[in-house]
Amino acid sequence: MSKTESGVICILGSPRREGNTDRLASEFLKGVESKGYHSRVIIPTELDISWCDGSNQCFRDGLCIIRDGMNEIYEEILEASHLVIATPVYFMGPPGSLKSFIDRFQAVWARTAILKTFDPDDELWRSKHKAFVIIAAASEKPNMIRPTRSILKAFLNIIGFTYAGELIATGLDRRGDVLIREDLLKKAYEAGSCFVGS
Ligand SMILES: Cc1cc2nc3c(=O)[nH]c(=O)nc-3n(C[C@H](O)[C@H](O)[C@H](O)COP(=O)(O)O)c2cc1C
C-alpha cells in the first residue's frame, strides 16, 4: 500500500498464523476491501524489533534511538487514517510482542508530554485518525478482556486515534475455533465495511 492510497493498517498481534485473531482480522479486512480500500498488515513478531529499554533518550527529540524494524513504522502509523489492532488475550493482556511494539511508542508519548510538539487531542487530527479493536479470548468472562482493552485504549489515546469500535470475540481457544463461529466472522466483515464508511 503506497502512502497516497486510501487504506487501513492492521496491526496483527497474534503470533499464531491462521489462528482466531488472524481469521477475524482477515474477515474485517475483506469488509474493508469490499469498499474499495486497501489494507496493509503489520505483524510485530515478524518485524525484528526490540523492547523499549526505558533510557528515555526519546525525551530529547521524540525519536527512538534503537535502530531496528520500528524506525519506519512510527510515521506510517501516525499517517494512517484508519488503524485496526487485532489481538488475542495472553494472561489478561496482549502478547509480549504486541506489548513491546506498543511500548516503543514511548517516543510519541514524549512528543506529547515532554516536548509538547504533538497534541493527540487536537480535534482535526482525531477526526482524521480512527481505530478499531478486535480482541480474541478463550474465556467467556467479561472481565478477562478488560486489561487488554484498557492497554489498547491508552495506546490509541496517546497516538491520537479515535476509538471507533470493537469486536470482542470470546469462547475461542484452539486455532480453528472461530471457523465454526459464523456470527463472529460476519460481524468482523461488517465491522470492516462500516469502519471505512464512517
Ligand atoms: C500464553 C497464552 C496465554 C493466554 N491467556 C489467556 C487469558 O488470560 N485469558 C483467556 O481468555 N485466554 C487466554 N489464552 C487463550 C487465547 O486468548 C485464545 O486461545 C485465543 O483464541 C488465541 O488467539 P489466536 O488463535 O489468534 O492466537 C492464552 C493463550 C496463550 C497461548
The ligand as an ORCA input file, in Angstrom:
! r2SCAN-3c Opt
* xyz 0 1
  C       0.270    -17.709     26.589
  C      -1.216    -17.707     26.499
  C      -1.955    -17.059     27.473
  C      -3.339    -16.999     27.395
  N      -4.040    -16.326     28.352
  C      -5.385    -16.219     28.254
  C      -6.123    -15.472     29.221
  O      -5.593    -14.889     30.159
  N      -7.475    -15.403     29.066
  C      -8.132    -16.024     28.029
  O      -9.341    -15.920     27.949
  N      -7.444    -16.709     27.083
  C      -6.093    -16.822     27.170
  N      -5.374    -17.504     26.221
  C      -6.110    -18.122     25.089
  C      -6.100    -17.253     23.850
  O      -6.513    -15.942     24.108
  C      -7.036    -17.874     22.817
  O      -6.604    -19.201     22.528
  C      -7.132    -17.073     21.548
  O      -8.191    -17.597     20.767
  C      -5.831    -17.154     20.780
  O      -5.951    -16.426     19.610
  P      -5.059    -16.803     18.331
  O      -5.617    -18.078     17.768
  O      -5.193    -15.662     17.447
  O      -3.650    -16.968     18.807
  C      -3.998    -17.611     26.291
  C      -3.259    -18.265     25.304
  C      -1.882    -18.315     25.404
  C      -1.083    -19.016     24.317
*
